[in-house]
Amino acid sequence: MMKSTAFTVTGLFCWSILGLATAHEYVVQLTSETSLNSFLESNSLNNLDEPVDKIVIGSDFHGFSGEFEDEVMSELYGDPRVASISIDRMLYLQEYLRQNDAPEHLARLSNGVSNSRVSAKNENAFIFHSHAGIGVDVYIVDSGIDSQHPAFMNRHISKLIDLTDNPIPVGDPHGHGTAIAGLVTSDTFGVMKKANLFDVRVVDAESNGVKLSKLLKSLEFIENHSRATMRPSVAVLPFSMSKNAILNSAIESMPNSIAIVVPAGNQHHMACNFSPASARNSQSILSVGSLDYRSSIEIASFSNYGECVDVFTSGVQMDTLHATTNSDENYISKVSGTSMSCAIAAGTVGYYMSLGLSSVEAIEKIKSAKEILVSGEAIKELKLTL
């Protein structure tokens, strides 16, 4: 197995020679046949001043994160039991901040119209099954969920874990997680109306991202919780970073029973150059890009594109919920980004799962959409079929 790494051993030696050896934060993935506990013991990694954080996802992914001196990292790099090493980099939220009478992103989902305006005879109607979302758990890995928002009064919201450096009991001072949750399942803007929401908080109020190690820990918590509940599960990961083998491997190691929905990314480049959109070795992962319907249908100017994008949907100037944690009675905001498109797609996946489809079947149903030509590229546009 070829080892993937975000640094070179030459670089490590240069630091040492120059007397610049310092501790840095890393994530280390072991080969699938290597025992995590035995590896840590044999390398004396259990005796460090700062304890390592073990990460186990699925049956194939196990590793650890922590702060290690360059000498330790040089030894790990040469160890054949190590599959991959990455600096503990940041992933960033993919957003640009700035029913009858349903918002257009919902009406467009169910009526099949692909132009800039929904047909007048439909009156922006969103046609959906009355049971849509019942029994489905949706994990929002983000900045929190404003459970006190009036639009969530009839929604079951539970705080699963807060992995930030500044945990809070409730609320969403940042606002991004509430916007995502609103598009997945809220009475006005959500694709599903009756799903269970689980708050997996990883982004602080003053941050726009999460360290790789914390995102991996969130996946571990989600897997364990979903295994305990045995309910249909959807995880929304609205982040993007440069292509990273460890992140892709971790997501691909999640059980197929959990649908993983991710954004294509906002860099306006090939999505295959970014993670988690480039994680392709699993049938339960869906990568979503953004469309702009404001004048004529086209791929949004910020959206990534290419073969690593499974489907496109609305993503520009989306109406959704505005967190009330640090504001007055401003309950609605407009946001853009592939993370918002990701939320709509996650709601659609959960919708199908609530009607009896497995995660793989729900995602395959979405991927089977007919191709249309947009911005000179053949793409699949997200549609909801009853």
HUUR-V125964 format. One record per residue. N is the residue number from 1. RES is the residue in one small letter. PHI is phi in whole degrees, -180 to 180 (NA if undefined). D_LAST is the distance of its C-alpha to the last C-alpha in Angstrom with 1 decimal. Layout:
n->(N;N)
res->(RES;RES)
phi->(PHI;PHI)
d_last->(D_LAST;D_LAST)
This chain:
n->(1;2;3;4;5;6;7;8;9;10;11;12;13;14;15;16;17;18;19;20;21;22;23;24;25;26;27;28;29;30;31;32;33;34;35;36;37;38;39;40;41;42;43;44;45;46;47;48;49;50;51;52;53;54;55;56;57;58;59;60;61;62;63;64;65;66;67;68;69;70;71;72;73;74;75;76;77;78;79;80;81;82;83;84;85;86;87;88;89;90;91;92;93;94;95;96;97;98;99;100;101;102;103;104;105;106;107;108;109;110;111;112;113;114;115;116;117;118;119;120;121;122;123;124;125;126;127;128;129;130;131;132;133;134;135;136;137;138;139;140;141;142;143;144;145;146;147;148;149;150;151;152;153;154;155;156;157;158;159;160;161;162;163;164;165;166;167;168;169;170;171;172;173;174;175;176;177;178;179;180;181;182;183;184;185;186;187;188;189;190;191;192;193;194;195;196;197;198;199;200;201;202;203;204;205;206;207;208;209;210;211;212;213;214;215;216;217;218;219;220;221;222;223;224;225;226;227;228;229;230;231;232;233;234;235;236;237;238;239;240;241;242;243;244;245;246;247;248;249;250;251;252;253;254;255;256;257;258;259;260;261;262;263;264;265;266;267;268;269;270;271;272;273;274;275;276;277;278;279;280;281;282;283;284;285;286;287;288;289;290;291;292;293;294;295;296;297;298;299;300;301;302;303;304;305;306;307;308;309;310;311;312;313;314;315;316;317;318;319;320;321;322;323;324;325;326;327;328;329;330;331;332;333;334;335;336;337;338;339;340;341;342;343;344;345;346;347;348;349;350;351;352;353;354;355;356;357;358;359;360;361;362;363;364;365;366;367;368;369;370;371;372;373;374;375;376;377;378;379;380;381;382;383;384;385;386)
res->(m;m;k;s;t;a;f;t;v;t;g;l;f;c;w;s;i;l;g;l;a;t;a;h;e;y;v;v;q;l;t;s;e;t;s;l;n;s;f;l;e;s;n;s;l;n;n;l;d;e;p;v;d;k;i;v;i;g;s;d;f;h;g;f;s;g;e;f;e;d;e;v;m;s;e;l;y;g;d;p;r;v;a;s;i;s;i;d;r;m;l;y;l;q;e;y;l;r;q;n;d;a;p;e;h;l;a;r;l;s;n;g;v;s;n;s;r;v;s;a;k;n;e;n;a;f;i;f;h;s;h;a;g;i;g;v;d;v;y;i;v;d;s;g;i;d;s;q;h;p;a;f;m;n;r;h;i;s;k;l;i;d;l;t;d;n;p;i;p;v;g;d;p;h;g;h;g;t;a;i;a;g;l;v;t;s;d;t;f;g;v;m;k;k;a;n;l;f;d;v;r;v;v;d;a;e;s;n;g;v;k;l;s;k;l;l;k;s;l;e;f;i;e;n;h;s;r;a;t;m;r;p;s;v;a;v;l;p;f;s;m;s;k;n;a;i;l;n;s;a;i;e;s;m;p;n;s;i;a;i;v;v;p;a;g;n;q;h;h;m;a;c;n;f;s;p;a;s;a;r;n;s;q;s;i;l;s;v;g;s;l;d;y;r;s;s;i;e;i;a;s;f;s;n;y;g;e;c;v;d;v;f;t;s;g;v;q;m;d;t;l;h;a;t;t;n;s;d;e;n;y;i;s;k;v;s;g;t;s;m;s;c;a;i;a;a;g;t;v;g;y;y;m;s;l;g;l;s;s;v;e;a;i;e;k;i;k;s;a;k;e;i;l;v;s;g;e;a;i;k;e;l;k;l;t;l)
phi->(NA;-73;-80;-100;-150;-97;-147;-114;-65;-59;-61;-64;-64;-62;-58;-66;-61;-80;74;-106;-61;-138;-90;-133;-94;-135;-120;-121;-106;-95;-65;-63;-91;-90;-76;-62;-64;-65;-64;-62;-69;-68;-101;56;-85;-84;-110;-75;-60;-104;-63;-78;-108;-73;-134;-130;-131;65;-94;-109;-104;-146;-168;-159;-132;168;-105;-128;-70;-61;-63;-65;-67;-63;-67;-66;-61;-88;-85;-66;-82;-93;-87;-160;-134;-139;-58;-75;-79;-93;-109;-118;-59;-102;-144;-110;-81;-166;NA;-88;59;-69;-59;-61;-65;-81;-59;-67;-60;-101;-105;78;-79;-118;-103;-76;-132;-75;-54;-62;-66;-88;50;54;-79;-111;-95;-147;-71;-65;-94;-56;102;-61;83;-103;-100;-117;-98;-97;-92;-166;-95;117;-133;-78;-68;-90;-63;-54;-72;-108;-61;-104;-111;-85;-122;-123;-88;-82;-164;-123;-100;-77;-75;-129;-65;-131;-69;-148;98;-149;-61;-78;108;-65;-63;-67;-62;-63;-60;-62;-79;-76;-154;-146;-60;-91;-108;-82;-67;-97;-110;-135;-80;-90;-106;-121;-87;-113;-87;-130;-114;-74;-60;-98;-113;-121;-161;-143;-71;-54;-61;-72;-66;-64;-64;-64;-63;-63;-63;-63;-59;-65;-68;-64;-64;-73;-80;60;-99;-57;-134;-130;-111;-106;-118;-85;-126;-151;-152;-58;-50;-136;-64;-67;-62;-61;-63;-64;-66;-68;-87;-64;-59;-64;-71;-104;-77;-113;-114;-132;-82;-68;111;-105;-93;54;-136;-65;-64;-66;-90;-132;-119;-89;-60;-84;-76;-117;-91;-157;-82;-106;-111;-126;-105;-128;-105;-112;-112;-115;-104;-67;-118;-141;-66;-156;-67;-57;-61;-97;-72;-70;-151;104;-68;-89;-106;-81;-157;-119;-155;-52;-159;-117;51;-85;-78;-156;-80;-107;-62;-96;-56;-120;-143;-86;-90;-91;-93;-130;-140;-108;-137;-132;142;-69;-68;-71;-62;-59;-64;-63;-65;-63;-63;-69;-60;-63;-57;-65;-66;-68;-95;114;-79;-75;-61;-65;-65;-64;-68;-65;-62;-69;-68;-83;-59;-68;-78;-127;-96;-134;51;77;-126;-79;-130;-109;-99;-65;-135;-102;-113;-85)
d_last->(44.5;45.2;45.5;43.5;45.3;45.3;49.1;52.1;54.8;57.3;56.1;56.6;60.2;61.0;60.0;62.4;65.2;65.1;65.2;61.8;60.1;57.7;54.8;51.3;47.8;46.0;43.2;44.2;42.0;43.8;43.3;41.1;44.2;46.2;46.6;45.9;48.5;51.1;50.6;51.1;54.2;55.8;55.5;56.7;53.6;53.6;56.9;56.0;56.7;53.0;50.9;48.1;44.5;43.0;39.4;37.6;34.0;32.6;35.2;36.3;36.7;39.8;42.1;43.7;44.4;47.5;50.4;52.7;56.1;56.4;58.6;55.9;53.3;55.7;56.0;52.2;51.7;54.1;52.7;50.9;48.8;47.1;44.0;43.3;44.7;43.4;44.9;42.8;41.3;39.0;35.3;34.3;31.4;29.5;29.7;31.8;33.0;34.5;15.1;17.4;19.7;17.4;18.9;18.1;16.6;13.6;13.5;13.7;10.8;8.2;10.6;11.8;15.4;17.7;21.0;22.8;21.7;18.5;18.9;21.0;19.4;16.3;18.7;16.9;14.1;11.3;8.3;7.1;7.2;11.0;11.7;10.3;13.4;15.5;17.9;17.3;20.5;20.5;24.0;25.0;28.1;29.8;32.3;31.2;29.0;30.4;29.6;31.7;29.5;28.6;24.9;25.0;26.9;24.1;23.0;24.7;26.4;29.0;31.5;31.5;34.3;36.3;37.8;39.3;43.1;42.8;40.5;39.5;38.3;35.5;34.3;33.6;36.6;35.2;31.8;29.7;28.0;27.1;25.6;23.4;22.4;21.6;19.0;17.4;17.5;19.3;18.8;19.4;18.4;16.3;12.7;13.0;15.1;16.5;17.4;21.1;23.0;26.0;28.6;30.2;32.8;34.6;35.4;38.4;38.7;41.0;39.2;36.5;36.1;36.6;38.9;37.6;39.2;37.4;34.0;34.8;35.9;32.6;30.7;33.2;32.5;28.8;29.2;31.6;29.6;26.4;28.5;30.1;26.9;25.0;21.7;18.7;20.1;19.4;22.5;22.7;25.9;26.4;29.8;31.5;35.0;36.8;35.8;37.0;37.2;37.4;34.2;32.3;33.8;33.0;29.3;29.1;30.9;28.3;26.7;23.6;22.0;21.9;19.6;21.9;20.7;23.5;24.5;25.9;28.9;30.7;33.7;32.7;33.7;32.3;30.0;31.6;34.7;33.0;31.8;29.4;27.4;29.8;29.0;27.4;28.6;25.6;22.1;20.9;21.9;19.9;22.0;20.8;22.7;22.9;22.4;24.5;23.2;26.3;28.1;26.3;23.7;25.7;25.9;27.2;31.0;31.0;28.1;29.0;27.8;28.3;27.2;26.7;23.7;20.4;18.3;19.1;17.7;19.4;22.7;25.4;26.6;23.6;23.9;23.7;25.9;29.6;31.4;34.0;36.2;38.8;38.1;38.4;35.7;33.8;30.3;28.3;29.1;28.1;27.8;27.2;26.9;24.8;24.6;22.5;20.2;20.3;19.3;16.1;15.2;16.2;14.0;10.9;12.5;13.2;9.8;8.8;12.3;12.1;9.7;12.4;12.4;15.8;16.7;17.6;14.5;12.3;14.8;15.0;11.4;12.2;15.6;14.6;13.6;16.1;19.3;20.6;24.3;25.0;28.5;29.7;27.4;24.5;21.7;18.0;16.1;13.3;9.9;6.6;3.8;0.0)
